[in-house]
Amino acid sequence: MRSAYGLKIPKEDPETTHVGPGTPGGELLRRYWHPVCLSADLRDLPKRVRLLGEDLVAFRDGKGRPGLCFYLCSHRATSLEYGRIEE
């Protein structure tokens, strides 16, 4: 296969191009910091984000500190995107 410039395009290498959980590329990238959203976007309601093939929820805790977790509740399997912080 050739590009528009006549250059040969190499075959896709799944070890380095796939970033989902459990893949070599994904495990490597999970060792680094990644910007998820703007701090100004996190107010009262959590915000659902997708990063490296995973659905996550960004939020602020009761003291205003940012947090990030898996988007489903581990007890009821409901979306934490619609949750709220309580005492």
N, C-alpha and C positions, 0 to 999 in steps of 0.2 A: 504494500500500500504506500502511496506517495502523497505528500502534502501539496498544497497549492503552489509551493515554491519548488517542487520537484525533488524534495528531500525524502529519503526513506523514513517512514514512521516505524519505530520499534514496536514490537508486540507489547501488550499490557502485561506488567509483572504484578500479579496479585500480592506478592509479599511486600511490595513497597507502595502500591496504589490503593489498596483496600484499608479502610481505617475503622471498621466496625470492631466491636468487642471480641477479643480472642484472636485477632489477626496480628501478624508481626508488626505491620505499620501502625496499627491502632495502639498496640501495647507500647511502642516506642513514643508515639505522640502524647500518650497519657502521662508521661513522665515530665512534661513541660507545662508551664502556665499558658492559658489561652484566654483572650478577652471574650466574655460571654455576652454582656450587654452593658449599656451605659448605667452609671450609678443613678442618674436622674430618672431612669426608667423604673427603678425599684421604689415604689411608694407604698401604698397600703395593700395592694393586691399582688400576689405572686405572678411571675411572668414565665410562661413556658418557652423553653429554648431547645434547639437541636444542635448538638455538638458531637462530632466524631461518630455519627450514626446512632447516637443515643438521645432519647427524649428526657429532658431534665426540667426542673423548676428552679428559677432564681427568686429569692425572697429576702426580706429583711426580718430579723428576729425582733423580739420585744424591746431590745436595747438599741435597735437601729443598725446592727451589724449585718452585712450581706452574707447570704448562704446559698448553697446549690445542692440539690439532691435529686434522686430519681423521681420521676413525675407521678408514680403510683404509690398509694398508701400500702404499706406492707401488710396491714391487717385486713383491710376491706377492699383492696384493689381499686379504689376510686382515685380520680385525678386530684392531685394536690394543687393543681392550678386554681381550683375554686375554693381552696381552704383559706383560713384566716388565723392569725396568731392570737392566742388567748393566754391568760395567766394560768 
